[in-house]
Amino acid sequence: MIVPVPVSDVMATDVVTVSPDETAREAARRFREEDVGSLVVAGEDGRPVGIVADSDLVSSSPTTARSKRR
């Protein structure tokens, strides 16, 4: 059963960001270095433009990754 608490009580506030231009290899390195399961993709202005999970890199081929952008 999911406890009815605000998301703000369970969310991470110390997030790790990557640039949309970083490669999957660079993102994989960040996952290992930072010991996180997801990275916020931030644009040049620092605003979030997406999120990538470690499982996205493991389960995606380049073709699958392109189709997820839609």
Secondary structure by P-SEA (a helix, b strand, c coil): cccccccccccccbbbbbcccccaaaaaaaaaaacccbbbbbcccccccccccaaaaaaccaaaaaaacc
